[in-house]
């Protein structure tokens, strides 16, 4: 009989009721458990638990009953918030969960009248410290957007403690100065100004004007982020102003065409006058989408607040997707994750990428005490320093057209490879061979965070360049080298200690972005010349501009962006060390599991590319003439040589893998665009042509995985599609890598 009872118990357990996916995630987060901890306890993979919480999969026995038991215990500890503490917002676009997604501790669940809440906050405040602004009930933020139906606006008050935030979502840090997180989204609901912070906290804002809002932020809001490096500075608090907040504080919801082109409000705007009367100042960029409002520092104390105005296009949709249209709680979550993992946004993703370099390598540091015991500011070793390189000291080969050092060139002179360093990403394609035409598919693979991987471990110049004639090439010395590489023959190259024979006509040259073989001397960055030596060929530079002061300046930058990318992808169910097939499955539709975090992934990628692009920022706006300096040249971080070195190394890294793959498999790429490579294959998956054996990839070749430098599936189209597209536009070498993702080609795309 006992066996029958056991069988019945097992049958009941196999159908044990489970809460919906969003509630599972809420309960885990409320107890401070990570996905890894749950996975370890239940003896399953991390991706399995992630799938249960996203609703993509459901647990099966024997794990199901153990998982149900865990959730039951957590539900007893962290019951869902009572429905009567929230009212549904009337705004149709404010779509987030109708129930809280992160439960307060039992003692916090009571609804207190405003006076009692203020008194409780005073009692909870540390001794001799002014009480923080009264928080209202925490905002929902963790549920997948597919589960969101309406957004509650809570009118409850509670003591100063915040609710537990979902794993990976910042809810303030250990630094008491910034206990409410790095930023807040300010909006108006029911005629009250509210600040949605990270971690689900909502503060009620008493400020009646923009100057008082800035003052409140610095005095009471406890927003900001600790510095990223010892000699650095804490991040200023960021306020994101919704359209409702703009109207409340006397600012336009949108800019006029004239204001948009100028990138700012006119100096005579009434709000700017209000700020001036209150002794607040604006930076040179004025009051635009990313305004900075400050007072001059007194000693080590900074008084500065950054504004972000989405309706003024502060959050470029190319990089931030639909972030600018998100409800306040979701937008605070998106920007909060980015701020905690990358840094508090300082402008566009490109600006933030550049600022991150400086934040990790501040130009100065405090010296050791002198004989009087005083410290002074000195150069921080390993940084680019606080002074920009004089424009007239730049090597002519490294600067773009129109630079002051080129002002004496004839007006219509076109610089060729022997005058101009041209290190750019690949844009190369070739016609398919007869054998490739017999294949069924074209499969694209894409290198994850390719340019970040190219920056990792790269030795770059820190100071000015020194000109050398007839130098001996040194692969460890950053610089630009004038050398003839036309003798390098790709039909016979060295792979390690062995010489291998290849079909050089099917390979792009590693030395030019278009893949053409060089026809004479040209300027190259160090990684490009070093690769020619690696392939087994002698190089004899005629001259060079080298930098004896050098270091791995970008290592910390790479590591922080890598960690941010991997942590966010892990939250989306994709993590390192997955088996190849599991990785491809996990990548399929990962953006739909949590669209908000998918936005963060996009922004992180844009931070990499944009930050590197800023190293060679070109002049913008009307009024500039070739030969005149432009604003970016006054920055220590205007470093086109560093950008060139990263792009050079990224392109060489890709070519090295292509050569390894060709030598082992006899397969050659048919198109390359930047970090995407297309091969002809019989199947639709990268596993149909990548040479995995017993789960292990070709050493030195392409490897599937989420880490920077590894590859993922970009897209698959038929060979017939490729031939039809090329025939339609009469372009036998149309770069199919540009369209492999979804197969869409337009007249504009093709250049017709």
Secondary structure, 3 states (H helix, E strand, C coil): CHHHHHHHHHHHHHCCCCCCHHHHHHHHHHCCCCHHHHHHHHCCCHHHHHHHHHCCCCCCCCHHHHHHHHHHHHHHHCCCCCHHHEEECCCCCCCCCCCCCCCCCHHHCCCECHHHHHHHHHHHCCCCCCCCCCEECCCCCCCCHHHCCCCEEECCECCCCCCCCCCCCCCCCCCHHHCCCCEEEEEEECCEEEEEEHHHCEEECCCCCHHHHHHHHHHCCCCCECCCCCCCCCECEEEEECHHHHHHCCCCCCCCHHHHHHCCCCCCCHHHHHHHHCCCEECCCCCCCCCEEEEEEECCEEEEEEEECHHHCCCCHHHHCCHHHCCHHHHHHHHHHHHHHCCCCCCCHHHHHHHHHHHHCCCEEECCCCCCCCCCEEECCCCCCCCCCCHHHCCHHHCCCCCHHHCCCCCCCCCCCCCCCCCCCCEEECCCCHHHHCCCEEEEEEECCHHHHHHCCCCEECCCCEEEECCCCCCCCCEEEEEECCCCCCCEEEECCEEEECCHHHCCCCCCCCCCCCCCEEEEEHHHHHHHHHCCCCCCCCEEEECCCEECCCHHHHHHHHHHHHHHHHHCCCCCCCCHHHHHHHHCCHHHHCHHHHHHHHHHHHHHHHHHHHCCCCCCCCCCCCCCCCHHHHCCCCCHHHHHHHHHHHHHHHHHHHHHHHHHHCCCCCEEECCEEEEEECCCCHHHCCCCECCECCCCCCCECCCCCCEEEEEEEEHHHHHHHHHHCCCCCCCHHHCCCCCCCCHHHHCC
